[in-house]
């Protein structure tokens, strides 16, 4: 991945594809955004967009008691 920052519109356009990668990274258990980014080999600032989108749509939730400097995120159990 390039060190050059991408336009935020381009990052958001990738959301549908990258959402599956974020969710796959969380199947192993709760992770912080930097840990998810490391698992995906993607920049933290871009992964933050996708994690927040997953949170908005109820796919992930933050763990209430953060461990360290970052919140951890986990998959949300689907009902039914």
HTML snippet that shows the backbone in 3Dmol.js (N, CA, C, O; Angstrom):
<script src="https://3Dmol.org/build/3Dmol-min.js"></script>
<div id="view" style="width:600px;height:400px;position:relative"></div>
<script>
const pdb = `
ATOM      1  N   UNK A   1       0.841  -1.182   0.000  1.00  0.00           N
ATOM      2  CA  UNK A   1       0.000   0.000   0.000  1.00  0.00           C
ATOM      3  C   UNK A   1       0.878   1.234   0.000  1.00  0.00           C
ATOM      4  O   UNK A   1       1.890   1.273   0.701  1.00  0.00           O
ATOM      5  N   UNK A   2       0.518   2.223  -0.758  1.00  0.00           N
ATOM      6  CA  UNK A   2       1.272   3.460  -0.889  1.00  0.00           C
ATOM      7  C   UNK A   2       1.175   4.290   0.387  1.00  0.00           C
ATOM      8  O   UNK A   2       0.197   4.195   1.129  1.00  0.00           O
ATOM      9  N   UNK A   3       2.206   5.107   0.634  1.00  0.00           N
ATOM     10  CA  UNK A   3       2.187   6.020   1.780  1.00  0.00           C
ATOM     11  C   UNK A   3       1.368   7.268   1.485  1.00  0.00           C
ATOM     12  O   UNK A   3       1.078   8.043   2.397  1.00  0.00           O
ATOM     13  N   UNK A   4       0.991   7.476   0.228  1.00  0.00           N
ATOM     14  CA  UNK A   4       0.224   8.642  -0.169  1.00  0.00           C
ATOM     15  C   UNK A   4      -1.224   8.498   0.293  1.00  0.00           C
ATOM     16  O   UNK A   4      -1.826   7.435   0.145  1.00  0.00           O
ATOM     17  N   UNK A   5      -1.781   9.579   0.856  1.00  0.00           N
ATOM     18  CA  UNK A   5      -3.163   9.545   1.328  1.00  0.00           C
ATOM     19  C   UNK A   5      -4.127   9.559   0.152  1.00  0.00           C
ATOM     20  O   UNK A   5      -3.950  10.309  -0.808  1.00  0.00           O
ATOM     21  N   UNK A   6      -5.143   8.721   0.244  1.00  0.00           N
ATOM     22  CA  UNK A   6      -6.168   8.678  -0.797  1.00  0.00           C
ATOM     23  C   UNK A   6      -7.298   9.636  -0.450  1.00  0.00           C
ATOM     24  O   UNK A   6      -7.491   9.996   0.711  1.00  0.00           O
ATOM     25  N   UNK A   7      -8.031  10.039  -1.463  1.00  0.00           N
ATOM     26  CA  UNK A   7      -9.202  10.887  -1.291  1.00  0.00           C
ATOM     27  C   UNK A   7     -10.231  10.108  -0.460  1.00  0.00           C
ATOM     28  O   UNK A   7     -10.488   8.941  -0.754  1.00  0.00           O
ATOM     29  N   UNK A   8     -10.824  10.726   0.571  1.00  0.00           N
ATOM     30  CA  UNK A   8     -11.822  10.017   1.390  1.00  0.00           C
ATOM     31  C   UNK A   8     -12.971   9.427   0.577  1.00  0.00           C
ATOM     32  O   UNK A   8     -13.511   8.387   0.953  1.00  0.00           O
ATOM     33  N   UNK A   9     -13.354  10.060  -0.521  1.00  0.00           N
ATOM     34  CA  UNK A   9     -14.426   9.513  -1.361  1.00  0.00           C
ATOM     35  C   UNK A   9     -14.028   8.169  -1.949  1.00  0.00           C
ATOM     36  O   UNK A   9     -14.861   7.275  -2.102  1.00  0.00           O
ATOM     37  N   UNK A  10     -12.758   8.033  -2.274  1.00  0.00           N
ATOM     38  CA  UNK A  10     -12.255   6.763  -2.805  1.00  0.00           C
ATOM     39  C   UNK A  10     -12.280   5.685  -1.719  1.00  0.00           C
ATOM     40  O   UNK A  10     -12.612   4.531  -1.992  1.00  0.00           O
ATOM     41  N   UNK A  11     -11.933   6.060  -0.502  1.00  0.00           N
ATOM     42  CA  UNK A  11     -11.940   5.122   0.627  1.00  0.00           C
ATOM     43  C   UNK A  11     -13.358   4.626   0.884  1.00  0.00           C
ATOM     44  O   UNK A  11     -13.576   3.430   1.080  1.00  0.00           O
ATOM     45  N   UNK A  12     -14.321   5.544   0.884  1.00  0.00           N
ATOM     46  CA  UNK A  12     -15.714   5.187   1.129  1.00  0.00           C
ATOM     47  C   UNK A  12     -16.234   4.293   0.007  1.00  0.00           C
ATOM     48  O   UNK A  12     -17.025   3.384   0.260  1.00  0.00           O
ATOM     49  N   UNK A  13     -15.803   4.539  -1.224  1.00  0.00           N
ATOM     50  CA  UNK A  13     -16.223   3.705  -2.361  1.00  0.00           C
ATOM     51  C   UNK A  13     -15.815   2.245  -2.174  1.00  0.00           C
ATOM     52  O   UNK A  13     -16.486   1.345  -2.679  1.00  0.00           O
ATOM     53  N   UNK A  14     -14.729   2.004  -1.458  1.00  0.00           N
ATOM     54  CA  UNK A  14     -14.228   0.645  -1.223  1.00  0.00           C
ATOM     55  C   UNK A  14     -14.959  -0.073  -0.089  1.00  0.00           C
ATOM     56  O   UNK A  14     -14.676  -1.238   0.191  1.00  0.00           O
ATOM     57  N   UNK A  15     -15.893   0.614   0.562  1.00  0.00           N
ATOM     58  CA  UNK A  15     -16.510   0.093   1.785  1.00  0.00           C
ATOM     59  C   UNK A  15     -17.102  -1.307   1.637  1.00  0.00           C
ATOM     60  O   UNK A  15     -16.857  -2.166   2.484  1.00  0.00           O
ATOM     61  N   UNK A  16     -17.857  -1.549   0.602  1.00  0.00           N
ATOM     62  CA  UNK A  16     -18.533  -2.853   0.471  1.00  0.00           C
ATOM     63  C   UNK A  16     -17.527  -4.008   0.390  1.00  0.00           C
ATOM     64  O   UNK A  16     -17.731  -5.054   1.006  1.00  0.00           O
ATOM     65  N   UNK A  17     -16.466  -3.823  -0.354  1.00  0.00           N
ATOM     66  CA  UNK A  17     -15.440  -4.858  -0.484  1.00  0.00           C
ATOM     67  C   UNK A  17     -14.667  -5.031   0.819  1.00  0.00           C
ATOM     68  O   UNK A  17     -14.410  -6.154   1.252  1.00  0.00           O
ATOM     69  N   UNK A  18     -14.304  -3.926   1.433  1.00  0.00           N
ATOM     70  CA  UNK A  18     -13.456  -3.986   2.620  1.00  0.00           C
ATOM     71  C   UNK A  18     -14.231  -4.392   3.875  1.00  0.00           C
ATOM     72  O   UNK A  18     -13.636  -4.886   4.833  1.00  0.00           O
ATOM     73  N   UNK A  19     -15.537  -4.192   3.880  1.00  0.00           N
ATOM     74  CA  UNK A  19     -16.346  -4.579   5.032  1.00  0.00           C
ATOM     75  C   UNK A  19     -16.165  -6.066   5.338  1.00  0.00           C
ATOM     76  O   UNK A  19     -16.031  -6.452   6.500  1.00  0.00           O
ATOM     77  N   UNK A  20     -16.163  -6.888   4.311  1.00  0.00           N
ATOM     78  CA  UNK A  20     -15.986  -8.328   4.516  1.00  0.00           C
ATOM     79  C   UNK A  20     -14.618  -8.646   5.115  1.00  0.00           C
ATOM     80  O   UNK A  20     -14.488  -9.573   5.914  1.00  0.00           O
ATOM     81  N   UNK A  21     -13.608  -7.884   4.734  1.00  0.00           N
ATOM     82  CA  UNK A  21     -12.267  -8.102   5.297  1.00  0.00           C
ATOM     83  C   UNK A  21     -12.211  -7.685   6.760  1.00  0.00           C
ATOM     84  O   UNK A  21     -11.549  -8.340   7.566  1.00  0.00           O
ATOM     85  N   UNK A  22     -12.898  -6.601   7.110  1.00  0.00           N
ATOM     86  CA  UNK A  22     -12.954  -6.164   8.509  1.00  0.00           C
ATOM     87  C   UNK A  22     -13.639  -7.236   9.355  1.00  0.00           C
ATOM     88  O   UNK A  22     -13.141  -7.615  10.415  1.00  0.00           O
ATOM     89  N   UNK A  23     -14.780  -7.717   8.877  1.00  0.00           N
ATOM     90  CA  UNK A  23     -15.522  -8.735   9.620  1.00  0.00           C
ATOM     91  C   UNK A  23     -14.724 -10.024   9.750  1.00  0.00           C
ATOM     92  O   UNK A  23     -14.782 -10.684  10.787  1.00  0.00           O
ATOM     93  N   UNK A  24     -13.985 -10.389   8.718  1.00  0.00           N
ATOM     94  CA  UNK A  24     -13.147 -11.592   8.780  1.00  0.00           C
ATOM     95  C   UNK A  24     -12.051 -11.435   9.831  1.00  0.00           C
ATOM     96  O   UNK A  24     -11.730 -12.389  10.540  1.00  0.00           O
ATOM     97  N   UNK A  25     -11.479 -10.242   9.935  1.00  0.00           N
ATOM     98  CA  UNK A  25     -10.425  -9.991  10.928  1.00  0.00           C
ATOM     99  C   UNK A  25     -10.980 -10.121  12.346  1.00  0.00           C
ATOM    100  O   UNK A  25     -10.252 -10.498  13.264  1.00  0.00           O
ATOM    101  N   UNK A  26     -12.267  -9.811  12.528  1.00  0.00           N
ATOM    102  CA  UNK A  26     -12.869  -9.872  13.864  1.00  0.00           C
ATOM    103  C   UNK A  26     -13.409 -11.254  14.230  1.00  0.00           C
ATOM    104  O   UNK A  26     -13.813 -11.473  15.372  1.00  0.00           O
ATOM    105  N   UNK A  27     -13.421 -12.182  13.283  1.00  0.00           N
ATOM    106  CA  UNK A  27     -13.902 -13.539  13.590  1.00  0.00           C
ATOM    107  C   UNK A  27     -13.024 -14.224  14.623  1.00  0.00           C
ATOM    108  O   UNK A  27     -13.493 -15.102  15.347  1.00  0.00           O
ATOM    109  N   UNK A  28     -11.759 -13.838  14.702  1.00  0.00           N
ATOM    110  CA  UNK A  28     -10.827 -14.422  15.662  1.00  0.00           C
ATOM    111  C   UNK A  28     -11.039 -13.885  17.070  1.00  0.00           C
ATOM    112  O   UNK A  28     -10.536 -14.456  18.038  1.00  0.00           O
ATOM    113  N   UNK A  29     -11.789 -12.780  17.188  1.00  0.00           N
ATOM    114  CA  UNK A  29     -12.039 -12.169  18.489  1.00  0.00           C
ATOM    115  C   UNK A  29     -11.892 -10.662  18.408  1.00  0.00           C
ATOM    116  O   UNK A  29     -11.513 -10.126  17.367  1.00  0.00           O
ATOM    117  N   UNK A  30     -12.196  -9.969  19.517  1.00  0.00           N
ATOM    118  CA  UNK A  30     -12.146  -8.509  19.541  1.00  0.00           C
ATOM    119  C   UNK A  30     -10.760  -7.972  19.198  1.00  0.00           C
ATOM    120  O   UNK A  30      -9.736  -8.556  19.553  1.00  0.00           O
ATOM    121  N   UNK A  31     -10.764  -6.838  18.494  1.00  0.00           N
ATOM    122  CA  UNK A  31      -9.512  -6.179  18.108  1.00  0.00           C
ATOM    123  C   UNK A  31      -9.710  -4.667  18.122  1.00  0.00           C
ATOM    124  O   UNK A  31     -10.832  -4.174  18.002  1.00  0.00           O
ATOM    125  N   UNK A  32      -8.623  -3.953  18.266  1.00  0.00           N
ATOM    126  CA  UNK A  32      -8.629  -2.503  18.103  1.00  0.00           C
ATOM    127  C   UNK A  32      -8.533  -2.192  16.616  1.00  0.00           C
ATOM    128  O   UNK A  32      -8.221  -3.072  15.815  1.00  0.00           O
ATOM    129  N   UNK A  33      -8.798  -0.944  16.245  1.00  0.00           N
ATOM    130  CA  UNK A  33      -8.676  -0.555  14.840  1.00  0.00           C
ATOM    131  C   UNK A  33      -7.243  -0.785  14.332  1.00  0.00           C
ATOM    132  O   UNK A  33      -7.080  -1.315  13.233  1.00  0.00           O
ATOM    133  N   UNK A  34      -6.198  -0.408  15.089  1.00  0.00           N
ATOM    134  CA  UNK A  34      -4.841  -0.698  14.600  1.00  0.00           C
ATOM    135  C   UNK A  34      -4.576  -2.200  14.411  1.00  0.00           C
ATOM    136  O   UNK A  34      -3.860  -2.588  13.488  1.00  0.00           O
ATOM    137  N   UNK A  35      -5.144  -3.037  15.272  1.00  0.00           N
ATOM    138  CA  UNK A  35      -4.973  -4.486  15.125  1.00  0.00           C
ATOM    139  C   UNK A  35      -5.701  -5.004  13.888  1.00  0.00           C
ATOM    140  O   UNK A  35      -5.195  -5.882  13.188  1.00  0.00           O
ATOM    141  N   UNK A  36      -6.893  -4.459  13.619  1.00  0.00           N
ATOM    142  CA  UNK A  36      -7.626  -4.846  12.415  1.00  0.00           C
ATOM    143  C   UNK A  36      -6.831  -4.429  11.187  1.00  0.00           C
ATOM    144  O   UNK A  36      -6.694  -5.202  10.239  1.00  0.00           O
ATOM    145  N   UNK A  37      -6.308  -3.207  11.203  1.00  0.00           N
ATOM    146  CA  UNK A  37      -5.512  -2.703  10.076  1.00  0.00           C
ATOM    147  C   UNK A  37      -4.294  -3.581   9.837  1.00  0.00           C
ATOM    148  O   UNK A  37      -3.952  -3.876   8.691  1.00  0.00           O
ATOM    149  N   UNK A  38      -3.643  -3.997  10.907  1.00  0.00           N
ATOM    150  CA  UNK A  38      -2.469  -4.872  10.775  1.00  0.00           C
ATOM    151  C   UNK A  38      -2.862  -6.209  10.154  1.00  0.00           C
ATOM    152  O   UNK A  38      -2.157  -6.722   9.285  1.00  0.00           O
ATOM    153  N   UNK A  39      -3.981  -6.773  10.596  1.00  0.00           N
ATOM    154  CA  UNK A  39      -4.448  -8.052  10.057  1.00  0.00           C
ATOM    155  C   UNK A  39      -4.786  -7.935   8.569  1.00  0.00           C
ATOM    156  O   UNK A  39      -4.631  -8.894   7.813  1.00  0.00           O
ATOM    157  N   UNK A  40      -5.247  -6.757   8.159  1.00  0.00           N
ATOM    158  CA  UNK A  40      -5.623  -6.526   6.765  1.00  0.00           C
ATOM    159  C   UNK A  40      -4.461  -6.011   5.921  1.00  0.00           C
ATOM    160  O   UNK A  40      -4.560  -5.960   4.695  1.00  0.00           O
ATOM    161  N   UNK A  41      -3.358  -5.627   6.570  1.00  0.00           N
ATOM    162  CA  UNK A  41      -2.223  -4.974   5.893  1.00  0.00           C
ATOM    163  C   UNK A  41      -2.699  -3.719   5.156  1.00  0.00           C
ATOM    164  O   UNK A  41      -2.408  -3.508   3.979  1.00  0.00           O
ATOM    165  N   UNK A  42      -3.441  -2.898   5.899  1.00  0.00           N
ATOM    166  CA  UNK A  42      -4.021  -1.679   5.325  1.00  0.00           C
ATOM    167  C   UNK A  42      -3.800  -0.534   6.295  1.00  0.00           C
ATOM    168  O   UNK A  42      -3.670  -0.788   7.493  1.00  0.00           O
ATOM    169  N   UNK A  43      -3.750   0.727   5.841  1.00  0.00           N
ATOM    170  CA  UNK A  43      -3.517   1.864   6.742  1.00  0.00           C
ATOM    171  C   UNK A  43      -4.640   2.049   7.767  1.00  0.00           C
ATOM    172  O   UNK A  43      -5.820   1.895   7.454  1.00  0.00           O
ATOM    173  N   UNK A  44      -4.248   2.377   8.975  1.00  0.00           N
ATOM    174  CA  UNK A  44      -5.186   2.540  10.081  1.00  0.00           C
ATOM    175  C   UNK A  44      -6.255   3.582   9.758  1.00  0.00           C
ATOM    176  O   UNK A  44      -7.434   3.360  10.036  1.00  0.00           O
ATOM    177  N   UNK A  45      -5.858   4.715   9.175  1.00  0.00           N
ATOM    178  CA  UNK A  45      -6.829   5.786   8.932  1.00  0.00           C
ATOM    179  C   UNK A  45      -7.913   5.357   7.944  1.00  0.00           C
ATOM    180  O   UNK A  45      -9.032   5.865   8.015  1.00  0.00           O
ATOM    181  N   UNK A  46      -7.616   4.445   7.032  1.00  0.00           N
ATOM    182  CA  UNK A  46      -8.628   3.948   6.100  1.00  0.00           C
ATOM    183  C   UNK A  46      -9.508   2.897   6.775  1.00  0.00           C
ATOM    184  O   UNK A  46     -10.723   2.885   6.579  1.00  0.00           O
ATOM    185  N   UNK A  47      -8.907   2.032   7.556  1.00  0.00           N
ATOM    186  CA  UNK A  47      -9.664   0.993   8.259  1.00  0.00           C
ATOM    187  C   UNK A  47     -10.663   1.633   9.222  1.00  0.00           C
ATOM    188  O   UNK A  47     -11.750   1.094   9.426  1.00  0.00           O
ATOM    189  N   UNK A  48     -10.310   2.767   9.813  1.00  0.00           N
ATOM    190  CA  UNK A  48     -11.229   3.468  10.716  1.00  0.00           C
ATOM    191  C   UNK A  48     -12.544   3.805  10.007  1.00  0.00           C
ATOM    192  O   UNK A  48     -13.610   3.656  10.604  1.00  0.00           O
ATOM    193  N   UNK A  49     -12.494   4.254   8.750  1.00  0.00           N
ATOM    194  CA  UNK A  49     -13.718   4.528   7.984  1.00  0.00           C
ATOM    195  C   UNK A  49     -14.603   3.284   7.949  1.00  0.00           C
ATOM    196  O   UNK A  49     -15.800   3.357   8.227  1.00  0.00           O
ATOM    197  N   UNK A  50     -14.011   2.152   7.608  1.00  0.00           N
ATOM    198  CA  UNK A  50     -14.772   0.922   7.397  1.00  0.00           C
ATOM    199  C   UNK A  50     -15.305   0.352   8.713  1.00  0.00           C
ATOM    200  O   UNK A  50     -16.422  -0.163   8.758  1.00  0.00           O
ATOM    201  N   UNK A  51     -14.512   0.443   9.778  1.00  0.00           N
ATOM    202  CA  UNK A  51     -14.981  -0.034  11.082  1.00  0.00           C
ATOM    203  C   UNK A  51     -16.156   0.822  11.556  1.00  0.00           C
ATOM    204  O   UNK A  51     -17.127   0.293  12.098  1.00  0.00           O
ATOM    205  N   UNK A  52     -16.077   2.135  11.355  1.00  0.00           N
ATOM    206  CA  UNK A  52     -17.166   3.009  11.771  1.00  0.00           C
ATOM    207  C   UNK A  52     -18.428   2.750  10.935  1.00  0.00           C
ATOM    208  O   UNK A  52     -19.541   2.863  11.449  1.00  0.00           O
ATOM    209  N   UNK A  53     -18.265   2.410   9.670  1.00  0.00           N
ATOM    210  CA  UNK A  53     -19.424   2.051   8.839  1.00  0.00           C
ATOM    211  C   UNK A  53     -20.047   0.752   9.356  1.00  0.00           C
ATOM    212  O   UNK A  53     -21.270   0.643   9.444  1.00  0.00           O
ATOM    213  N   UNK A  54     -19.214  -0.230   9.696  1.00  0.00           N
ATOM    214  CA  UNK A  54     -19.723  -1.492  10.249  1.00  0.00           C
ATOM    215  C   UNK A  54     -20.453  -1.242  11.564  1.00  0.00           C
ATOM    216  O   UNK A  54     -21.463  -1.883  11.852  1.00  0.00           O
ATOM    217  N   UNK A  55     -19.944  -0.318  12.349  1.00  0.00           N
ATOM    218  CA  UNK A  55     -20.586   0.034  13.623  1.00  0.00           C
ATOM    219  C   UNK A  55     -21.935   0.693  13.357  1.00  0.00           C
ATOM    220  O   UNK A  55     -22.928   0.364  14.007  1.00  0.00           O
ATOM    221  N   UNK A  56     -21.973   1.612  12.412  1.00  0.00           N
ATOM    222  CA  UNK A  56     -23.206   2.329  12.066  1.00  0.00           C
ATOM    223  C   UNK A  56     -24.311   1.357  11.654  1.00  0.00           C
ATOM    224  O   UNK A  56     -25.476   1.550  12.004  1.00  0.00           O
ATOM    225  N   UNK A  57     -23.944   0.316  10.910  1.00  0.00           N
ATOM    226  CA  UNK A  57     -24.928  -0.635  10.409  1.00  0.00           C
ATOM    227  C   UNK A  57     -25.150  -1.822  11.343  1.00  0.00           C
ATOM    228  O   UNK A  57     -25.817  -2.787  10.969  1.00  0.00           O
ATOM    229  N   UNK A  58     -24.592  -1.759  12.565  1.00  0.00           N
ATOM    230  CA  UNK A  58     -24.863  -2.769  13.577  1.00  0.00           C
ATOM    231  C   UNK A  58     -24.143  -4.087  13.371  1.00  0.00           C
ATOM    232  O   UNK A  58     -24.560  -5.109  13.916  1.00  0.00           O
ATOM    233  N   UNK A  59     -23.062  -4.084  12.589  1.00  0.00           N
ATOM    234  CA  UNK A  59     -22.310  -5.320  12.349  1.00  0.00           C
ATOM    235  C   UNK A  59     -21.248  -5.559  13.407  1.00  0.00           C
ATOM    236  O   UNK A  59     -20.893  -6.702  13.697  1.00  0.00           O
ATOM    237  N   UNK A  60     -20.740  -4.463  13.989  1.00  0.00           N
ATOM    238  CA  UNK A  60     -19.745  -4.552  15.058  1.00  0.00           C
ATOM    239  C   UNK A  60     -20.144  -3.585  16.168  1.00  0.00           C
ATOM    240  O   UNK A  60     -20.918  -2.653  15.950  1.00  0.00           O
ATOM    241  N   UNK A  61     -19.606  -3.821  17.352  1.00  0.00           N
ATOM    242  CA  UNK A  61     -19.835  -2.930  18.491  1.00  0.00           C
ATOM    243  C   UNK A  61     -18.543  -2.796  19.272  1.00  0.00           C
ATOM    244  O   UNK A  61     -17.721  -3.712  19.309  1.00  0.00           O
ATOM    245  N   UNK A  62     -18.375  -1.629  19.901  1.00  0.00           N
ATOM    246  CA  UNK A  62     -17.187  -1.458  20.725  1.00  0.00           C
ATOM    247  C   UNK A  62     -17.425  -2.110  22.073  1.00  0.00           C
ATOM    248  O   UNK A  62     -18.549  -2.171  22.571  1.00  0.00           O
ATOM    249  N   UNK A  63     -16.348  -2.591  22.642  1.00  0.00           N
ATOM    250  CA  UNK A  63     -16.400  -3.170  23.978  1.00  0.00           C
ATOM    251  C   UNK A  63     -16.364  -2.003  24.955  1.00  0.00           C
ATOM    252  O   UNK A  63     -15.510  -1.123  24.841  1.00  0.00           O
ATOM    253  N   UNK A  64     -17.275  -1.991  25.905  1.00  0.00           N
ATOM    254  CA  UNK A  64     -17.481  -0.842  26.793  1.00  0.00           C
ATOM    255  C   UNK A  64     -16.250  -0.446  27.606  1.00  0.00           C
ATOM    256  O   UNK A  64     -16.008   0.744  27.807  1.00  0.00           O
ATOM    257  N   UNK A  65     -15.473  -1.412  28.073  1.00  0.00           N
ATOM    258  CA  UNK A  65     -14.279  -1.095  28.852  1.00  0.00           C
ATOM    259  C   UNK A  65     -13.047  -1.235  27.972  1.00  0.00           C
ATOM    260  O   UNK A  65     -12.535  -2.339  27.787  1.00  0.00           O
ATOM    261  N   UNK A  66     -12.568  -0.117  27.429  1.00  0.00           N
ATOM    262  CA  UNK A  66     -11.422  -0.206  26.528  1.00  0.00           C
ATOM    263  C   UNK A  66     -10.179  -0.712  27.259  1.00  0.00           C
ATOM    264  O   UNK A  66      -9.943  -0.384  28.422  1.00  0.00           O
ATOM    265  N   UNK A  67      -9.413  -1.500  26.563  1.00  0.00           N
ATOM    266  CA  UNK A  67      -8.168  -2.039  27.103  1.00  0.00           C
ATOM    267  C   UNK A  67      -7.025  -1.232  26.499  1.00  0.00           C
ATOM    268  O   UNK A  67      -6.636  -1.469  25.356  1.00  0.00           O
ATOM    269  N   UNK A  68      -6.496  -0.302  27.241  1.00  0.00           N
ATOM    270  CA  UNK A  68      -5.424   0.524  26.716  1.00  0.00           C
ATOM    271  C   UNK A  68      -5.953   1.818  26.113  1.00  0.00           C
ATOM    272  O   UNK A  68      -6.942   2.374  26.592  1.00  0.00           O
ATOM    273  N   UNK A  69      -5.286   2.300  25.052  1.00  0.00           N
ATOM    274  CA  UNK A  69      -5.615   3.585  24.445  1.00  0.00           C
ATOM    275  C   UNK A  69      -6.740   3.519  23.423  1.00  0.00           C
ATOM    276  O   UNK A  69      -7.296   4.557  23.062  1.00  0.00           O
ATOM    277  N   UNK A  70      -7.089   2.335  22.949  1.00  0.00           N
ATOM    278  CA  UNK A  70      -8.073   2.186  21.882  1.00  0.00           C
ATOM    279  C   UNK A  70      -9.233   1.299  22.338  1.00  0.00           C
ATOM    280  O   UNK A  70      -9.054   0.383  23.140  1.00  0.00           O
ATOM    281  N   UNK A  71     -10.427   1.591  21.809  1.00  0.00           N
ATOM    282  CA  UNK A  71     -11.542   0.683  22.018  1.00  0.00           C
ATOM    283  C   UNK A  71     -11.311  -0.581  21.205  1.00  0.00           C
ATOM    284  O   UNK A  71     -10.685  -0.545  20.146  1.00  0.00           O
ATOM    285  N   UNK A  72     -11.818  -1.687  21.705  1.00  0.00           N
ATOM    286  CA  UNK A  72     -11.817  -2.919  20.931  1.00  0.00           C
ATOM    287  C   UNK A  72     -13.196  -3.076  20.311  1.00  0.00           C
ATOM    288  O   UNK A  72     -14.200  -2.652  20.884  1.00  0.00           O
ATOM    289  N   UNK A  73     -13.233  -3.686  19.142  1.00  0.00           N
ATOM    290  CA  UNK A  73     -14.494  -3.925  18.437  1.00  0.00           C
ATOM    291  C   UNK A  73     -14.692  -5.419  18.297  1.00  0.00           C
ATOM    292  O   UNK A  73     -13.736  -6.178  18.137  1.00  0.00           O
ATOM    293  N   UNK A  74     -15.964  -5.836  18.361  1.00  0.00           N
ATOM    294  CA  UNK A  74     -16.304  -7.244  18.226  1.00  0.00           C
ATOM    295  C   UNK A  74     -17.505  -7.384  17.307  1.00  0.00           C
ATOM    296  O   UNK A  74     -18.261  -6.434  17.105  1.00  0.00           O
ATOM    297  N   UNK A  75     -17.674  -8.571  16.755  1.00  0.00           N
ATOM    298  CA  UNK A  75     -18.816  -8.848  15.897  1.00  0.00           C
ATOM    299  C   UNK A  75     -20.093  -8.840  16.726  1.00  0.00           C
ATOM    300  O   UNK A  75     -20.083  -9.249  17.886  1.00  0.00           O
ATOM    301  N   UNK A  76     -21.175  -8.382  16.146  1.00  0.00           N
ATOM    302  CA  UNK A  76     -22.475  -8.374  16.807  1.00  0.00           C
ATOM    303  C   UNK A  76     -23.198  -9.648  16.403  1.00  0.00           C
ATOM    304  O   UNK A  76     -23.273  -9.986  15.221  1.00  0.00           O
ATOM    305  N   UNK A  77     -23.727 -10.347  17.389  1.00  0.00           N
ATOM    306  CA  UNK A  77     -24.484 -11.572  17.136  1.00  0.00           C
ATOM    307  C   UNK A  77     -25.772 -11.222  16.412  1.00  0.00           C
ATOM    308  O   UNK A  77     -26.491 -10.312  16.823  1.00  0.00           O
ATOM    309  N   UNK A  78     -26.065 -11.937  15.340  1.00  0.00           N
ATOM    310  CA  UNK A  78     -27.316 -11.706  14.618  1.00  0.00           C
ATOM    311  C   UNK A  78     -28.432 -12.475  15.305  1.00  0.00           C
ATOM    312  O   UNK A  78     -28.260 -13.630  15.694  1.00  0.00           O
ATOM    313  N   UNK A  79     -29.585 -11.815  15.450  1.00  0.00           N
ATOM    314  CA  UNK A  79     -30.737 -12.439  16.092  1.00  0.00           C
ATOM    315  C   UNK A  79     -31.508 -13.253  15.057  1.00  0.00           C
ATOM    316  O   UNK A  79     -31.582 -12.881  13.886  1.00  0.00           O
ATOM    317  N   UNK A  80     -32.070 -14.346  15.496  1.00  0.00           N
ATOM    318  CA  UNK A  80     -32.952 -15.134  14.642  1.00  0.00           C
ATOM    319  C   UNK A  80     -32.280 -16.201  13.993  1.00  0.00           C
ATOM    320  O   UNK A  80     -32.899 -16.952  13.239  1.00  0.00           O
TER     321      UNK A  80
END
`;
const viewer = $3Dmol.createViewer("view");
viewer.addModel(pdb, "pdb");
viewer.setStyle({}, {cartoon: {color: "spectrum"}});
viewer.zoomTo();
viewer.render();
</script>
